[in-house]
Amino acid sequence: MRVLAVVPARGGSVGVPLKNLEKVGGVPLVARAVDACLRAELVDEVVVSTDDDRIAEVAEAAGARVVRRPAELSGSTASSESAVLHALSELPSELSGEISGEAPEIVVLVQCTSAFLDPRDLDAAVAKVLDGEADSVFSGTETYEFVWTGAGHGVNHDPAVRPRRQDREPHYRETGAFYVMRTEGLRERGHRFFGRVAVQPVPARHAVEIDTAEDLEIARALAPFVDEPLPIDVDAVVTDFDGVHTDDRAFVDSDGREMVAVSRSDGMGIALLRRAGVKVLVLSTERNPVVAARAAKLGVPVVQGLGAKDVALREWLAAEGLAPERVAYVGNDVNDLSCMAIAGWPVAVPDAHPRVRAAARVVLSAPGGAGAVRELSDRVLAARPATALETVAAPAPVAAPRHLGQPRPVRIGRSLVGPGQPVYVIGEIGINHNGDVDIARKLIDVAADAGCQAVKFQKRTPEICVPLEQRDQIRQTPWGQMTYMEYKIRTEFGADEYAHIAKYCEERGVDWFASPWDVPSVEFLEDMDVVAHKVASASVTDHELLRALAATRKPVILSTGMSTIEEIDAAVEILGTERLVMMHATSTYPLPPEEANLRMITTLGQRYGVPVGYSGHERGLQISLAAVTLGAVTVERHITLDRAMWGSDHAASLEPTGLEHLVRDIRIIETALGDGVKRVYPGEEAPRARLRRATA
């Protein structure tokens, strides 16, 4: 074992009693910490140090080993380091026979009070110590705040000098989430900071530290927006009816008969769950023929007229032999809270009562009656074994959907890319820099000023990529007459140029990556530590290149232009889908509208179950904007300073004003798409009162 994570979780707490057992996103804080450590690829073992029986029980259920902390190390004055050192001293007896009493090379101190731990941040911090870059690493979030003492003295600034944000170097606020240390150094020094200290930047949305009841409420409110939508691995789904299968409204006719609106997609979701072997139950407080009729239509049992829904739920679980932790319960109002406390996966619809949202482990994005049950069904099916899913999907032609689950967002640099996230806009610089770093800087400025989240380049090894028959062809270039090979070498950036680009992109707050066209270029970009790799459409069938990209375990964006479905299938087989984003593209320059085929965005998403974007080569903005309305999660367009510049790609690129308009209109469309729930808006109230006429 090289890397051990230790989670100190004592029972006492001054601000919030038994704070480490409080739930955020429906999961106890100690279990959230354990889960993040277990999902980190570089962490070998997770230990929870505690003096409390209930915390120990929850930690073991989450998958951690427990080290009992003595009373003298469990008080409010005991340091976290003392808990880690005690856990290290107890390891030989706790893990005897498994690690032969050897101490781990690296120890990670993880705090339960940071609810939003990203396993990828843990891995990045551990890698810095493993690679010798640092001896101690802490989590910090970038800040440009001016800090003052209570006496009115500037701490990190001269009050007489107020430089602009862009003119200042960032400071890092210690979040307290995790600390990575060489074990030998911790034992020698007795504290967490020693030797070469480095910071692991984490997003501000993850930097919520829970010390008070108010902090806890903030974390609970943030959880639905910060937690990644993971598959839901359960054996049964239990739902409330009103507000979950419906929008919580009823239509009553003159005879007193009630009608409700339900979603056909919800019905299909229930059918898919049943065919996959997932048990389903509907619980309803009221007794209503509508509920019985809908349950009969769905073919699921229903229990109505309940005074205590939790009693009925426990009885059904016992009769079916189901473990509560393997059950999802979906509710919307306070009478669902008792059932949500029983289920391992308490789920809420987005317009649920605030107390219900706070108690939920998952808050769905689709409202009740408008696809909430289907969204949950898809996430449950996404966790089922492949053999179970194969029984759900009937044999179908090549273009039929393969994946039923909702695509999981993929983290690329600073952003999550996927459904429900802001569209990730990429300014494709490609080779439009013409081998000039100053032009590249100006293009990065164009992308950053327009609001893009990323810029992309192309990286080639000319000796590999330039065909033999083209190498000696003479080209007229801005630098005079030269061979095609000389021209390609002249315009290719090396390590110095890309180091400058990387630094400048960091200053401008945009991600950068490139399309490697050969295996040495993959190795080059890995040395530059890019946040992702892009597969150009021309490289879809270069399986050697794809295998090299898959081995990096970085996110991969796969363009699909000039490719058949069979060729894309083969590429996905190599790359896998865990960190994959696909781009619908047609490799015609410029792209005529009749070849855009934007409905492929839906087809690719259904077939591969991954986020899908659009890479455009058309003139104008209309087709790219239409792609967003069809669900494209990322949009990539070539950019240039001037379409009249010398070079092969400038003519099909967007100039600065065009890119600015594209990003602006994408953000307007995101707002305008809304949530699909029909409502009367404030602006309609006056004309409604003035113009609406009701007749019987």
C-alpha positions in Angstrom: 0.0 0.0 0.0 1.4 3.4 -1.1 -1.4 5.8 -0.2 -3.6 5.7 2.9 -6.5 8.1 3.4 -7.4 8.9 7.1 -10.7 10.5 7.9 -10.8 11.9 11.5 -14.4 11.8 12.7 -14.9 12.2 16.4 -18.3 12.1 18.0 -18.1 15.4 19.8 -18.7 18.8 18.0 -19.1 22.2 19.5 -21.1 23.9 16.7 -23.2 21.0 15.4 -23.7 17.9 17.6 -22.7 14.7 15.9 -21.9 16.8 12.9 -20.1 14.0 11.0 -23.4 12.1 10.8 -25.4 15.0 9.5 -26.6 14.4 5.9 -25.8 16.5 2.9 -27.4 15.3 -0.3 -29.0 12.6 1.7 -25.7 11.1 2.7 -23.9 11.4 6.1 -20.8 13.6 5.9 -18.5 10.8 7.0 -19.9 8.5 4.3 -19.4 11.3 1.7 -15.8 11.6 2.7 -15.2 7.8 2.5 -16.9 7.6 -0.9 -14.7 10.4 -2.4 -11.6 8.6 -1.1 -12.7 5.2 -2.5 -13.4 6.8 -5.9 -10.0 8.3 -6.0 -7.8 6.1 -8.2 -4.6 6.7 -6.3 -5.9 6.0 -2.8 -5.3 2.4 -1.8 -7.0 2.2 1.6 -9.4 4.4 3.6 -9.5 4.5 7.4 -11.9 6.4 9.6 -10.6 7.4 13.1 -13.4 7.8 15.5 -14.5 7.4 19.1 -18.2 7.1 18.3 -20.1 3.8 17.7 -22.6 5.3 15.2 -19.9 7.0 13.2 -18.0 3.7 13.1 -21.1 1.9 11.9 -21.7 4.4 9.1 -18.0 4.4 8.1 -17.8 0.6 7.8 -21.1 0.5 5.8 -19.5 3.1 3.4 -16.5 0.9 2.8 -13.9 2.2 5.3 -11.9 0.4 7.9 -12.3 1.9 11.4 -9.6 2.7 13.9 -11.0 3.4 17.4 -9.5 6.7 18.8 -8.8 6.8 22.5 -10.5 9.4 24.7 -7.3 11.5 25.2 -7.2 12.1 21.4 -11.0 12.7 21.0 -11.4 16.0 22.7 -11.9 19.4 21.1 -8.3 20.3 21.7 -6.9 17.2 19.9 -5.3 18.0 16.6 -6.1 16.2 13.4 -2.5 15.2 13.1 -2.7 13.3 16.3 -5.6 11.3 14.9 -3.6 10.5 11.7 -0.5 9.5 13.6 -2.5 7.3 16.0 -4.2 5.6 13.0 -0.8 5.0 11.4 0.4 3.4 14.7 -2.6 1.1 14.7 -2.3 -0.1 11.1 -0.2 -3.2 11.7 -2.8 -4.7 14.0 -5.8 -3.4 12.0 -4.4 -4.7 8.7 -2.1 -7.5 9.8 -1.3 -10.0 7.1 -2.3 -7.6 4.3 0.4 -5.0 4.3 2.9 -6.8 6.6 3.0 -3.9 8.9 4.6 -1.6 6.4 3.7 2.1 6.7 2.2 3.8 3.6 4.5 6.1 1.7 1.8 8.8 1.6 -1.0 9.7 4.0 -4.0 11.8 3.0 -5.9 13.7 5.8 -9.5 14.1 4.7 -12.0 16.2 6.6 -15.6 15.2 6.8 -16.6 18.8 7.2 -15.9 19.5 3.5 -18.9 18.0 1.9 -17.9 18.4 -1.7 -14.7 16.4 -2.2 -13.8 15.7 -5.8 -11.9 12.4 -6.2 -10.0 13.9 -9.2 -8.7 16.7 -6.9 -7.5 14.1 -4.4 -5.7 12.2 -7.2 -4.1 15.4 -8.5 -2.8 16.3 -5.1 -1.5 12.7 -4.4 0.2 12.7 -7.8 2.2 15.9 -6.9 3.7 14.1 -3.9 4.2 10.8 -5.7 6.0 12.6 -8.6 8.3 14.4 -6.2 6.8 17.9 -7.0 6.0 18.5 -3.3 6.2 16.9 0.2 2.9 18.4 1.4 -0.1 19.5 -0.6 -3.2 21.2 0.7 -6.5 22.1 -1.0 -7.1 25.7 -1.7 -9.4 27.9 -3.7 -8.2 30.9 -5.7 -9.1 34.3 -4.3 -8.5 37.9 -5.1 -10.1 39.2 -2.0 -8.6 42.1 0.0 -8.2 40.9 3.6 -8.2 43.3 6.6 -7.6 43.1 10.3 -10.2 44.2 12.7 -8.0 47.2 13.4 -8.3 48.3 9.8 -4.8 47.2 8.6 -4.4 45.5 5.2 -3.2 41.9 5.5 -2.5 40.9 1.9 -2.4 44.4 0.3 -1.4 48.0 0.7 -4.6 49.9 1.2 -3.1 52.8 -0.7 -2.7 50.7 -3.8 -5.8 49.0 -5.3 -4.7 47.1 -8.4 -7.3 45.5 -10.7 -8.1 41.8 -10.4 -6.3 41.0 -13.7 -3.2 42.8 -12.5 -2.8 40.8 -9.3 -1.5 37.3 -8.6 -4.1 35.1 -6.9 -3.9 34.1 -3.3 -5.2 30.7 -2.2 -7.6 30.3 0.7 -7.0 27.0 2.6 -10.3 25.0 2.3 -9.5 22.4 5.0 -10.8 19.6 2.7 -7.7 17.5 2.4 -3.9 17.4 3.0 -1.5 15.1 1.3 1.8 14.3 3.1 4.8 12.1 2.9 4.3 9.8 5.9 7.9 10.0 7.0 7.8 13.8 7.0 4.6 13.8 9.1 6.1 11.5 11.7 9.3 13.5 11.8 7.7 17.0 12.1 4.3 16.1 13.7 2.3 18.5 11.6 1.0 18.6 8.1 3.1 21.3 6.5 6.8 20.6 5.9 9.4 20.5 3.1 8.1 21.7 -0.3 4.5 22.8 0.2 2.1 23.0 -2.8 -1.5 23.9 -3.3 -4.1 21.8 -5.1 -6.6 24.3 -6.5 -10.2 23.3 -6.1 -13.3 25.2 -7.4 -15.0 27.7 -5.1 -18.2 25.7 -5.2 -16.4 22.8 -3.5 -14.8 25.1 -0.8 -17.7 25.0 1.7 -16.5 24.1 5.2 -19.2 23.1 7.7 -18.6 24.5 11.2 -22.1 25.9 12.1 -25.7 25.0 11.6 -25.8 27.8 9.0 -22.9 26.2 7.1 -24.8 22.9 7.1 -27.9 24.5 5.6 -25.8 26.2 2.9 -24.2 22.9 2.0 -27.5 21.1 1.8 -28.9 23.8 -0.5 -25.8 23.6 -2.8 -25.7 19.8 -3.0 -28.2 19.4 -5.9 -26.2 21.8 -8.0 -22.7 20.6 -7.0 -23.0 16.8 -6.7 -22.4 15.0 -10.0 -25.3 12.9 -11.2 -24.0 9.4 -10.6 -25.9 6.2 -11.4 -28.3 5.0 -8.7 -27.6 1.4 -7.8 -30.8 0.0 -6.1 -33.0 -3.0 -6.2 -36.3 -1.2 -5.8 -38.0 2.2 -6.6 -40.8 3.5 -4.4 -42.6 6.7 -5.4 -45.2 9.0 -4.0 -48.0 9.7 -6.6 -49.2 13.4 -6.4 -46.3 15.7 -7.3 -44.1 12.9 -8.6 -46.2 11.1 -11.2 -48.2 14.3 -11.6 -47.5 18.0 -11.3 -49.5 18.0 -8.0 -52.6 19.5 -9.6 -56.0 17.9 -10.3 -58.7 18.8 -12.7 -62.2 18.4 -11.4 -65.3 18.3 -13.7 -68.8 19.3 -12.8 -69.6 15.9 -11.5 -66.6 16.0 -9.0 -64.5 13.6 -11.0 -60.8 14.2 -10.9 -58.3 14.0 -13.7 -54.5 14.4 -13.6 -51.8 14.8 -16.2 -49.0 12.2 -16.3 -46.0 11.7 -18.6 -45.9 8.8 -21.1 -42.1 8.9 -20.7 -42.6 8.1 -17.0 -44.6 5.1 -17.9 -41.9 3.8 -20.2 -39.4 4.3 -17.4 -41.4 2.2 -15.1 -41.7 -0.5 -17.8 -38.0 -0.5 -18.3 -37.3 -0.9 -14.6 -39.7 -3.8 -14.3 -38.1 -5.5 -17.3 -34.7 -5.0 -15.7 -35.9 -6.8 -12.5 -36.2 -3.6 -10.4 -39.2 -3.8 -8.0 -41.6 -0.8 -8.1 -44.2 0.4 -5.6 -46.5 3.5 -5.4 -47.5 4.9 -2.0 -50.2 7.5 -1.7 -51.6 9.2 1.4 -55.0 9.8 -0.3 -57.3 7.1 -1.6 -58.2 8.1 -5.2 -59.4 6.0 -8.2 -57.0 8.0 -10.3 -54.0 6.5 -8.4 -55.3 3.0 -8.7 -56.0 3.4 -12.4 -52.5 4.7 -13.1 -50.8 2.0 -11.1 -52.9 -0.7 -12.9 -51.8 0.9 -16.2 -48.2 0.7 -15.1 -48.6 -2.8 -13.8 -47.2 -2.0 -10.3 -48.6 -2.4 -6.8 -50.1 0.6 -5.0 -50.9 1.2 -1.4 -53.4 4.1 -0.8 -55.1 5.9 2.1 -52.1 5.8 4.3 -51.9 7.5 7.7 -48.3 6.5 8.1 -46.5 5.9 4.8 -43.3 4.8 6.6 -45.1 1.8 8.2 -46.4 0.7 4.9 -42.9 1.0 3.4 -41.3 -1.0 6.1 -43.9 -3.8 5.8 -43.4 -3.9 2.0 -39.6 -4.1 2.3 -39.9 -6.9 4.8 -42.4 -8.8 2.6 -40.2 -8.4 -0.5 -36.9 -9.2 1.4 -35.4 -5.8 0.4 -32.6 -4.0 2.3 -33.6 -0.3 2.9 -30.2 0.9 1.7 -30.9 -0.7 -1.7 -34.1 1.3 -2.2 -34.8 4.7 -3.8 -37.8 6.7 -2.6 -39.1 9.7 -4.6 -41.1 12.3 -2.8 -42.1 16.0 -3.0 -43.7 17.0 0.3 -43.2 16.8 4.1 -45.3 13.6 4.5 -42.6 11.9 2.4 -39.8 12.7 4.9 -40.4 9.6 7.1 -40.0 7.3 4.0 -37.0 9.2 2.8 -35.3 8.6 6.1 -35.7 4.9 5.6 -34.5 4.6 2.0 -30.8 4.5 1.1 -31.5 6.8 -1.8 -34.0 9.5 -0.8 -34.9 11.4 -4.0 -36.8 14.7 -4.5 -38.4 16.4 -7.5 -37.0 19.9 -8.2 -40.1 21.8 -6.9 -40.3 19.8 -3.7 -40.8 21.4 -0.3 -37.4 22.8 0.9 -37.2 20.3 3.8 -37.7 17.5 1.3 -34.9 18.9 -1.0 -32.6 19.2 2.0 -33.2 15.5 3.0 -32.7 14.2 -0.5 -29.6 12.4 -1.7 -30.6 13.3 -5.3 -32.7 16.2 -6.6 -34.0 15.4 -10.1 -33.9 18.0 -12.9 -37.3 17.0 -14.4 -40.4 18.1 -12.5 -43.2 15.8 -11.3 -45.5 14.8 -14.1 -42.9 15.9 -16.7 -40.4 13.1 -16.7 -39.1 12.9 -13.1 -39.8 9.2 -12.9 -38.2 8.6 -16.2 -35.1 10.5 -15.2 -34.8 8.4 -12.1 -35.4 5.2 -14.1 -32.6 6.1 -16.5 -30.2 6.6 -13.6 -31.2 3.3 -12.0 -30.8 1.5 -15.2 -27.4 3.1 -15.8 -26.1 1.2 -12.7 -27.5 -2.1 -13.8 -25.1 -4.8 -15.2 -24.8 -4.9 -19.0 -26.6 -8.2 -19.1 -29.7 -6.7 -17.4 -29.7 -3.8 -19.8 -29.5 -6.2 -22.8 -32.8 -7.8 -21.7 -34.4 -4.3 -21.8 -33.4 -3.2 -25.2 -34.9 -5.2 -28.1 -32.7 -6.2 -31.0 -32.6 -3.2 -33.3 -30.9 -1.8 -36.4 -27.5 -0.2 -36.3 -28.7 3.3 -35.3 -30.8 2.1 -32.4 -30.0 3.3 -28.8 -27.6 1.2 -26.8 -27.6 3.1 -23.6 -30.7 4.0 -21.5 -29.0 6.0 -18.8 -28.8 9.8 -18.6 -25.3 10.8 -19.8 -23.0 11.7 -16.9 -21.2 15.1 -17.1 -17.4 14.9 -17.9 -15.1 17.2 -16.1 -12.8 19.1 -18.4 -10.5 21.6 -16.6 -12.7 24.1 -14.7 -16.0 22.9 -16.2 -18.5 20.0 -16.1 -19.5 19.2 -19.7 -22.9 17.4 -20.1 -26.7 17.8 -19.7 -27.8 20.4 -17.3 -24.4 22.2 -17.4 -23.7 25.5 -19.3 -22.7 24.8 -22.9 -18.9 24.4 -23.1 -17.8 26.7 -25.9 -14.4 25.9 -27.5 -12.6 28.4 -29.7 -10.7 26.3 -32.2 -7.4 28.1 -32.9 -6.0 25.0 -34.7 -3.3 26.2 -37.0 -4.7 29.7 -37.4 -1.9 31.1 -35.3 0.3 30.6 -38.4 3.3 29.6 -36.2 3.2 33.0 -34.4 2.8 33.0 -30.6 1.7 36.7 -30.6 -1.2 35.7 -32.9 -2.0 32.8 -30.7 -2.2 35.2 -27.7 -4.5 37.5 -29.5 -6.8 34.5 -30.5 -6.8 33.4 -26.8 -7.9 37.0 -25.9 -10.6 36.8 -28.5 -11.9 33.5 -27.0 -11.7 34.7 -23.4 -13.3 38.1 -24.1 -16.2 36.3 -25.9 -16.8 34.0 -23.0 -15.4 30.7 -24.3 -14.4 28.2 -21.7 -11.6 26.7 -23.8 -9.3 27.1 -26.8 -8.0 24.2 -28.9 -4.9 23.8 -31.0 -3.5 21.0 -33.3 -0.3 19.2 -32.6 1.6 17.2 -35.2 5.0 15.6 -35.7 5.5 16.6 -39.3 8.0 13.8 -40.0 5.1 11.4 -39.3 2.1 13.2 -40.5 3.2 14.8 -43.8 2.9 12.2 -46.6 6.1 11.4 -48.5 4.7 12.5 -51.8 3.8 16.0 -50.4 7.0 16.7 -48.5 9.0 18.3 -51.4 6.1 20.1 -53.0 6.8 23.9 -53.2 4.5 26.2 -51.4 4.2 30.0 -51.6 4.0 31.3 -48.0 4.2 34.6 -46.1 7.8 33.6 -45.3 8.7 33.0 -48.9 8.9 29.9 -51.1 9.5 26.7 -49.3 8.7 23.0 -49.4 5.5 21.8 -47.8 7.6 19.9 -45.1 9.5 23.1 -44.3 6.2 25.0 -44.1 4.6 22.5 -41.7 7.7 22.6 -39.4 7.7 26.4 -39.6 4.1 26.6 -38.3 4.4 23.9 -35.6 4.7 25.0 -32.0 7.1 23.3 -29.6 7.5 23.1 -25.9 8.5 26.7 -25.3 5.6 28.1 -27.3 3.1 25.8 -25.6 4.5 26.6 -22.1 3.8 30.3 -22.9 0.3 29.4 -24.2 -0.5 27.4 -21.1 0.6 30.2 -18.8 -1.4 32.8 -20.8 -4.5 30.6 -20.9 -4.3 30.3 -17.1 -4.0 34.0 -16.8 -7.1 34.5 -19.0 -9.1 31.8 -17.2 -9.6 29.4 -20.1 -8.8 25.8 -20.6 -6.5 24.7 -23.5 -5.9 21.4 -25.2 -5.1 20.1 -28.7 -5.9 17.5 -31.3 -2.8 15.2 -31.5 -2.3 13.7 -34.9 0.2 11.0 -33.9 1.4 9.1 -30.8 4.5 11.3 -30.1 2.2 14.3 -30.1 0.1 12.6 -27.4 3.2 12.2 -25.3 4.2 15.8 -25.9 0.7 17.0 -24.8 0.8 14.8 -21.7 4.1 16.4 -20.8 2.3 19.8 -21.1 -0.4 18.4 -18.7 -3.4 19.3 -20.9 -6.8 19.0 -19.3 -8.2 16.9 -22.2 -7.4 15.5 -25.6 -9.4 16.0 -28.9 -9.7 13.4 -31.6 -10.0 15.1 -35.0 -12.4 13.6 -37.4 -9.5 12.5 -39.6 -8.1 10.4 -36.8 -11.2 8.3 -35.9 -9.8 5.2 -37.6 -6.2 5.7 -36.2 -6.5 3.0 -33.6 -2.9 3.3 -32.5 -3.5 6.9 -31.7 -6.8 6.1 -29.9 -5.1 3.5 -27.7 -2.5 6.0 -26.7 -5.2 8.5 -25.8 -7.1 5.9 -23.8 -4.0 5.1 -21.8 -3.7 8.8 -20.6 -7.1 8.4 -18.7 -7.7 12.0 -19.6 -11.1 13.2 -20.9 -11.4 12.7 -24.7 -13.5 14.7 -27.1 -14.2 12.7 -30.2 -15.2 14.4 -33.5 -17.2 12.1 -35.8 -17.0 13.9 -39.2 -16.3 11.8 -42.3 -17.0 8.6 -40.3 -19.5 5.7 -40.5 -21.3 4.4 -37.5 -19.2 1.2 -37.6 -16.0 3.3 -37.5 -17.3 5.3 -34.5 -18.3 2.1 -32.8 -14.7 0.8 -33.1 -13.3 4.1 -31.8 -15.6 4.1 -28.8 -14.7 0.5 -28.1 -11.1 1.6 -27.7 -11.7 4.9 -25.9 -14.4 3.7 -23.6 -17.3 6.0 -22.4 -16.3 6.9 -18.9 -14.5 10.2 -19.9 -15.8 10.6 -23.4 -17.5 13.5 -25.0 -18.6 13.1 -28.6 -19.0 15.9 -31.2 -21.3 15.6 -34.1 -19.5 17.0 -37.1 -19.7 17.0 -40.9 -16.3 17.5 -42.5 -17.3 19.8 -45.4 -15.7 23.2 -45.5 -17.8 25.4 -45.6 -20.7 23.3 -44.4 -23.9 23.6 -46.5 -27.1 23.4 -44.3 -28.4 20.2 -46.1 -25.3 18.3 -44.8 -25.6 19.5 -41.2 -27.9 16.6 -40.1 -28.2 18.0 -36.5 -30.5 15.2 -35.4 -27.4 13.1 -35.2 -26.8 14.8 -31.8 -29.7 12.9 -30.4 -28.7 9.7 -32.2 -25.2 9.7 -30.9 -26.4 10.5 -27.3 -28.9 7.6 -27.4 -26.4 5.1 -28.9 -23.4 5.7 -26.7 -24.8 7.3 -23.5 -22.3 10.1 -23.4 -22.5 13.9 -23.6 -22.7 15.1 -27.3 -21.7 18.4 -28.7 -21.4 20.0 -32.1 -18.3 21.0 -34.1 -19.3 23.4 -36.9 -17.7 24.5 -40.1 -20.6 26.4 -41.6 -20.8 30.1 -42.4 -22.8 32.1 -39.9 -24.2 31.1 -36.5 -27.7 29.6 -37.2 -26.7 26.0 -37.4 -24.5 26.1 -34.2 -27.4 27.8 -32.3 -29.8 25.2 -33.6 -27.5 22.5 -32.3 -27.8 24.0 -28.8 -31.6 23.8 -28.9 -31.2 20.1 -29.9 -29.1 19.4 -26.8 -25.5 20.0 -27.8 -23.5 20.3 -24.6 -20.5 21.8 -26.2 -20.0 23.9 -29.4 -16.6 24.2 -31.2 -16.0 26.8 -33.9 -12.7 27.8 -35.7 -11.7 31.4 -34.8 -9.5 33.9 -36.6 -8.5 37.5 -36.3 -9.4 38.1 -39.9 -10.9 35.6 -42.5 -8.7 37.2 -45.1 -5.5 36.1 -43.3 -3.2 33.6 -45.1 -3.8 30.0 -44.2 -6.2 27.1 -45.1 -8.6 27.4 -42.2 -9.1 31.2 -41.8 -11.9 31.5 -44.4 -14.2 29.0 -42.6 -13.5 30.6 -39.2 -15.4 33.1 -37.0 -14.0 36.6 -36.5 -14.0 38.1 -33.0 -17.5 39.8 -33.4 -19.0 36.6 -34.8 -17.6 34.6 -31.8 -18.9 37.1 -29.3 -22.4 36.9 -30.9 -22.3 33.1 -30.9 -21.5 32.9 -27.2 -24.0 35.6 -26.3 -26.8 33.9 -28.3 -26.0 30.5 -26.8 -26.4 31.9 -23.3 -29.7 33.5 -24.3 -30.9 30.1 -25.7 -29.9 28.3 -22.4 -32.0 30.8 -20.5 -34.9 30.7 -22.9 -35.2 26.9 -23.0 -36.5 26.9 -19.4 -37.6 23.8 -17.5 -40.6 22.7 -19.5 -43.1 23.5 -16.7 -46.1 25.5 -17.8 -46.7 28.5 -15.6 -48.2 32.0 -15.8 -45.3 34.5 -15.6 -45.5 37.9 -13.9 -45.4 39.7 -17.2 -48.6 37.9 -18.2 -50.6 38.9 -15.2 -51.7 42.3 -16.5 -52.8 41.2 -20.0 -54.3 38.1 -18.4 -56.5 40.2 -16.1 -57.3 42.6 -19.0 -57.9 40.2 -21.9 -58.8 36.7 -20.5 -62.5 35.8 -20.7 -63.9 32.6 -19.2 -67.2 31.1 -20.3 -69.1 28.1 -19.0 
